[in-house]
Amino acid sequence: MRPFRMGRILGVDVIGDMSLIALGVMLSWVIYLELRLPESAASPTEALIGATVGGLLFLGTVLAHEVSHTAAAQRRGIAVKQIRLMIFGGASELEDGEMSPQTELAVAIVGPITSAVLGGVLLAASSGLSGVAALEGALRFVGIANLVLAAFNLMPGLPLDGGRVLRAILWRRTGSRDRATGIALKVGRFAGLALVGTGAFLVLNTGAALGIWVILVGWFLMRMAAASARTHRLEAATRGRSVGQLMRPISESVPGSMSISDAIDMYQMGPRLRTLVVSVDDRIVGILGQLEVDRVDASVRSTTTVASAMTRIGPADVVDVNMTLIEALQREAGAARHIVATSEGRVVGLIGHAEIAELLEFEDPNS
């Protein structure tokens, strides 16, 4: 399911991933089980209330962690695109344009500090509720969870906060953000692998269910490090470049009323039809390429219009030719998976898989 907008804080959209709901339910269930242990005096109803409060409270502390990043960034003049919450925590998506080693260090470290302070406050508050078993247990659980979250985020590997701290220190020492990022990403992958190994050891040697959770966290960290590496490579490849510098020039769009056969006769050069931009009433509505053509039986292509066979394109897929390349590529892609470049409302180019492969110096067999 698609992410959903939860609201705005400090002028920034807060986006929730559907996995966030799973996290809340899972944590509430764990808290409920803890509150139903024999040593707890909570009744089933009290345990349910405490578990619900605890689950919501933990999600609130994760949001507070991310809001602290946002506030620190905004105080230093760094724009924040959005705050995103997901199953293993969250992320504040920052603009890197005016970032410096000192700024990155300050923005990164404030998150773990916030989680640690919240953890300490909640543990202190729980000790004053010894007569209310459910609330005491819930606050203690969330307090400990925040201390664990703070420690985990301080692991020195991207994309964790500790990785950003490490990058800031290396960046200051080497003078190269790219070099510092490469080192921090390698450390992040190693940290994830180490967690997977630790979790496997716990499962095999102690049978502890905690080991499964550690393996999942390690796997997630490795995935996130790999995704961050791809993003870093993309940023490096697009730095200082515009859409117009990468696009395949196109002089015109194809009318949606044209038949597929006519489009092939007029535009195909070689064994495959290169992707075309489709317009209806001077409005860009979709693309037509070999994939779309292959879906239509050859016997009816002369009577099938381009508009009925095309893949529809969304508004976010149509950009100005002068837009920065990284901004265009980071927009949410539509079903067409192509970017149409325009100038003063006229189609001037197209960016597809072949152009991206060329940008990243990959050999794309389908280009």
C-alpha positions as MATLAB code, in Angstrom:
seq = 'MRPFRMGRILGVDVIGDMSLIALGVMLSWVIYLELRLPESAASPTEALIGATVGGLLFLGTVLAHEVSHTAAAQRRGIAVKQIRLMIFGGASELEDGEMSPQTELAVAIVGPITSAVLGGVLLAASSGLSGVAALEGALRFVGIANLVLAAFNLMPGLPLDGGRVLRAILWRRTGSRDRATGIALKVGRFAGLALVGTGAFLVLNTGAALGIWVILVGWFLMRMAAASARTHRLEAATRGRSVGQLMRPISESVPGSMSISDAIDMYQMGPRLRTLVVSVDDRIVGILGQLEVDRVDASVRSTTTVASAMTRIGPADVVDVNMTLIEALQREAGAARHIVATSEGRVVGLIGHAEIAELLEFEDPNS';
ca = [
       0.000    0.000    0.000;
       1.069    3.588   -0.635;
       2.520    5.864    2.079;
       0.048    8.246    3.696;
       0.313   11.847    4.870;
      -0.031   12.206    8.641;
       0.160   16.002    8.880;
       2.718   18.816    8.998;
       5.224   19.736   11.697;
       7.488   22.804   11.432;
       6.117   23.310    7.930;
       7.244   19.848    6.796;
       4.978   16.993    5.639;
       5.056   13.902    7.859;
       4.626   10.763    5.736;
       3.783    7.424    7.308;
       4.645    4.099    5.717;
       2.074    1.326    6.102;
       4.753   -0.660    7.936;
       4.387    1.952   10.694;
       1.018    0.455   11.591;
       2.636   -2.982   11.787;
       5.286   -1.534   14.106;
       2.679   -0.031   16.411;
       0.686   -3.270   16.593;
       3.820   -5.362   17.142;
       5.132   -3.155   19.942;
       1.732   -3.025   21.629;
       1.583   -6.829   21.531;
       5.062   -7.161   23.052;
       4.172   -4.688   25.817;
       0.919   -6.556   26.480;
       2.761   -9.858   26.843;
       5.238   -8.258   29.253;
       2.445   -6.753   31.327;
       0.738  -10.164   31.563;
       3.795  -11.864   33.072;
       3.177  -13.363   36.530;
       5.326  -10.735   38.266;
       3.126   -7.954   36.869;
      -0.003   -7.011   38.798;
      -1.845   -5.720   35.728;
      -5.228   -7.207   34.831;
      -5.981   -8.131   31.196;
      -7.867   -4.845   30.688;
      -5.124   -2.775   32.322;
      -2.494   -4.582   30.254;
      -4.419   -3.843   27.046;
      -4.711   -0.149   27.933;
      -1.041    0.024   28.922;
       0.026   -1.741   25.733;
      -1.995    0.639   23.548;
      -0.606    3.690   25.343;
       2.919    2.281   25.131;
       2.700    1.542   21.413;
       1.399    5.011   20.594;
       3.944    6.614   22.914;
       6.825    4.843   21.214;
       5.655    6.021   17.800;
       5.480    9.520   19.267;
       9.081    9.302   20.483;
      10.229    8.127   17.028;
       8.491   11.186   15.557;
      10.176   13.392   18.184;
      13.558   11.939   17.147;
      12.946   12.928   13.521;
      11.485   16.329   14.400;
      14.682   17.102   16.335;
      16.670   16.491   13.117;
      14.290   18.758   11.215;
      14.469   21.556   13.791;
      18.287   21.397   13.918;
      18.488   21.479   10.117;
      16.089   24.410    9.782;
      17.983   26.413   12.416;
      21.055   26.066   10.190;
      19.253   27.051    7.009;
      18.901   23.524    5.586;
      15.584   22.820    3.846;
      13.757   19.623    4.827;
      11.755   17.841    2.111;
       9.711   15.580    4.376;
       9.748   13.411    7.489;
       9.066    9.743    6.814;
       8.179    7.169    9.468;
       8.505    3.441    8.833;
       8.837    0.104   10.631;
      12.463    0.472   11.761;
      12.234    4.155   12.666;
      12.167    7.172   10.413;
      14.108    9.542    8.209;
      14.207   13.302    7.730;
      14.957   13.962    4.065;
      17.260   16.979    3.945;
      18.527   19.133    1.106;
      22.315   18.736    0.942;
      23.017   21.921   -0.998;
      24.295   24.075    1.901;
      25.497   21.226    4.104;
      28.922   21.440    5.757;
      30.763   18.970    8.042;
      29.890   21.032   11.099;
      26.226   21.308   10.129;
      25.898   17.605    9.327;
      27.469   16.680   12.663;
      25.076   18.938   14.588;
      21.981   17.737   12.704;
      22.929   14.046   12.972;
      23.839   13.908   16.654;
      20.688   15.632   17.904;
      18.474   12.623   17.054;
      20.214   10.059   19.302;
      20.515   12.699   22.033;
      16.759   13.288   21.854;
      16.034    9.543   22.073;
      18.422    9.140   25.018;
      16.862   12.069   26.907;
      13.338   10.763   26.238;
      14.410    7.306   27.409;
      15.800    8.691   30.643;
      12.714   10.822   31.305;
      10.346    7.905   30.686;
      12.330    5.572   32.951;
      12.309    8.213   35.682;
       8.563    8.706   35.219;
       7.918    4.961   35.395;
       9.653    4.714   38.759;
       7.108    7.157   40.163;
       4.175    5.008   39.054;
       4.861    1.923   41.129;
       1.203    1.780   42.136;
      -0.046    1.676   38.531;
       1.415   -1.511   37.097;
       0.236   -1.111   33.503;
       1.483    2.452   33.042;
       4.692    1.741   34.913;
       5.469   -1.225   32.674;
       4.557    0.640   29.476;
       6.681    3.686   30.332;
       9.603    1.491   31.376;
       9.415   -0.481   28.116;
       9.275    2.650   25.930;
      12.057    4.258   27.973;
      14.358    1.277   27.471;
      13.373    1.089   23.795;
      14.434    4.720   23.324;
      17.789    4.099   24.972;
      18.292    1.107   22.655;
      17.208    3.255   19.687;
      19.746    5.931   20.653;
      22.547    3.351   20.927;
      21.570    1.677   17.652;
      21.458    4.988   15.773;
      24.952    5.829   16.998;
      26.431    2.823   15.195;
      29.063    4.374   12.876;
      27.650    3.435    9.485;
      25.331    5.075    6.955;
      22.424    5.538    6.777;
      22.267    5.675   10.598;
      22.848    8.903   12.504;
      26.160    7.514   13.707;
      27.145    7.040   10.074;
      26.376   10.683    9.392;
      28.476   11.661   12.394;
      31.312    9.513   11.036;
      30.898   11.057    7.575;
      31.014   14.566    9.021;
      34.256   13.795   10.881;
      35.859   12.152    7.834;
      34.594   14.927    5.581;
      36.264   17.525    7.795;
      39.519   15.541    7.846;
      39.698   14.617    4.149;
      37.949   17.630    2.657;
      35.930   15.275    0.396;
      32.291   14.482    1.135;
      32.223   11.804   -1.563;
      35.201    9.973   -0.056;
      33.769   10.268    3.452;
      30.405    8.948    2.231;
      32.043    5.937    0.586;
      33.817    4.970    3.813;
      30.701    5.472    5.964;
      28.638    3.334    3.567;
      31.144    0.490    3.793;
      31.039    0.703    7.578;
      27.228    0.627    7.421;
      27.229   -2.584    5.368;
      29.756   -4.141    7.740;
      27.664   -3.122   10.768;
      24.585   -4.742    9.226;
      26.530   -7.919    8.490;
      27.850   -7.945   12.051;
      24.296   -7.680   13.412;
      23.132  -10.555   11.208;
      26.033  -12.670   12.467;
      25.309  -11.753   16.094;
      21.637  -12.597   15.675;
      22.454  -15.946   14.084;
      24.796  -16.737   16.987;
      22.063  -15.923   19.520;
      19.516  -18.107   17.720;
      21.861  -21.091   17.267;
      23.512  -21.035   20.674;
      20.843  -19.728   23.042;
      17.606  -20.142   21.123;
      16.771  -16.544   22.075;
      13.953  -15.034   20.045;
      15.840  -11.744   20.338;
      18.309  -13.153   17.816;
      15.652  -13.173   15.080;
      14.950   -9.497   15.706;
      18.686   -8.705   15.594;
      18.973  -10.541   12.256;
      16.048   -8.542   10.828;
      17.572   -5.255   11.992;
      20.940   -6.217   10.505;
      19.338   -7.220    7.212;
      17.412   -3.949    7.136;
      20.594   -1.962    7.813;
      22.390   -3.739    4.960;
      19.486   -2.993    2.624;
      19.429    0.652    3.685;
      23.188    0.973    3.243;
      22.917   -0.488   -0.261;
      20.066    1.912   -1.103;
      22.087    4.840    0.260;
      25.045    3.760   -1.888;
      22.838    3.809   -5.012;
      21.477    7.239   -4.067;
      25.014    8.553   -3.492;
      26.113    7.224   -6.862;
      23.126    8.856   -8.519;
      23.815   12.179   -6.804;
      27.463   12.065   -7.865;
      26.512   11.254  -11.472;
      23.881   14.017  -11.706;
      25.678   16.775   -9.824;
      25.519   20.033  -11.751;
      23.561   18.512  -14.651;
      20.116   19.380  -15.975;
      17.397   17.274  -17.610;
      18.343   18.733  -20.983;
      21.900   17.396  -20.706;
      20.770   13.770  -20.400;
      17.551   13.547  -22.396;
      17.161   11.978  -25.820;
      16.013   14.875  -28.031;
      12.517   14.547  -29.495;
      11.135   17.055  -31.948;
       7.448   16.176  -31.668;
       4.871   14.057  -29.894;
       2.695   11.396  -31.512;
      -1.053   12.122  -31.777;
      -3.099    9.683  -29.730;
      -5.519    9.220  -32.636;
      -2.813    7.722  -34.873;
      -2.934    3.948  -35.397;
      -0.140    1.795  -34.017;
       0.716    0.602  -37.533;
       1.129    4.173  -38.767;
       3.281    5.042  -35.746;
       5.540    2.058  -36.472;
       5.820    2.957  -40.158;
       6.601    6.586  -39.385;
       8.882    6.350  -36.360;
      10.420    2.871  -36.062;
      14.067    2.615  -37.078;
      15.550   -0.861  -36.664;
      13.961   -3.907  -35.029;
      12.446   -2.050  -32.048;
      10.297    1.028  -31.662;
      12.026    3.645  -29.542;
       9.744    5.126  -26.923;
       7.501    7.921  -28.191;
       5.627   10.628  -26.315;
       1.858   10.609  -26.910;
      -0.330   13.708  -26.860;
      -4.064   14.298  -27.095;
      -5.375   17.825  -27.757;
      -1.844   19.202  -27.276;
      -1.647   17.617  -23.827;
       0.991   15.009  -22.938;
      -0.870   11.898  -21.806;
       1.435    8.889  -22.169;
       4.228    7.002  -23.897;
       4.318    4.266  -26.512;
       7.285    1.938  -26.908;
       8.032   -1.604  -27.967;
       6.587   -2.950  -24.719;
       3.206   -1.343  -25.422;
       3.270   -2.421  -29.084;
       3.972   -6.048  -28.160;
       0.818   -6.120  -26.042;
      -1.330   -5.547  -29.143;
      -1.790   -8.396  -31.600;
      -0.251   -7.594  -34.986;
      -3.552   -8.282  -36.754;
      -5.331   -5.369  -35.050;
      -2.544   -2.772  -34.892;
      -3.902   -0.967  -37.941;
      -7.218   -0.358  -36.174;
      -5.861    0.223  -32.664;
      -5.012    3.812  -31.736;
      -1.836    4.844  -30.009;
      -3.885    6.347  -27.148;
      -5.574    3.025  -26.387;
      -2.273    1.127  -26.240;
      -0.042    3.681  -24.500;
       1.065    3.683  -20.867;
      -0.484    6.725  -19.226;
       1.946    9.269  -17.797;
       1.438   11.342  -14.647;
       1.946   15.089  -14.097;
       5.125   14.448  -12.058;
       6.680   12.717  -15.085;
       6.560   15.908  -17.175;
       9.303   18.378  -16.220;
      10.970   21.495  -17.543;
      14.087   20.913  -19.596;
      16.095   23.160  -17.239;
      15.172   21.289  -14.043;
      18.152   19.779  -12.223;
      18.582   16.128  -13.061;
      18.665   14.927   -9.453;
      15.387   16.737   -8.685;
      13.699   15.159  -11.700;
      14.931   11.652  -10.875;
      13.873   11.887   -7.225;
      10.264   12.740   -8.074;
       7.771    9.934   -7.474;
       7.719    7.936  -10.701;
       4.468    7.082  -12.436;
       3.595    3.876  -14.250;
       5.441    5.017  -17.378;
       8.845    5.119  -15.651;
       9.951    7.827  -18.072;
      10.569   11.563  -17.780;
       9.245   13.840  -20.511;
      11.167   17.112  -20.918;
       9.330   20.198  -22.144;
      10.233   23.764  -23.028;
       7.482   26.377  -23.054;
       4.889   23.596  -23.250;
       6.535   21.840  -26.190;
       8.028   18.321  -25.962;
      11.792   18.459  -26.466;
      13.133   15.225  -25.011;
      12.705   11.975  -23.105;
      14.643   10.218  -20.350;
      14.119    6.472  -20.033;
      15.948    3.329  -18.970;
      18.605    3.642  -21.669;
      19.510    7.196  -20.648;
      19.675    6.278  -16.948;
      21.828    3.254  -17.762;
      24.171    5.484  -19.736;
      24.277    7.964  -16.857;
      25.316    5.279  -14.387;
      27.584    3.584  -16.924;
      25.585    0.366  -16.858;
      25.131   -1.814  -19.897;
      21.396   -2.115  -20.378;
      20.481   -5.070  -22.651;
      16.976   -3.707  -23.200;
      17.973   -0.205  -24.272;
];
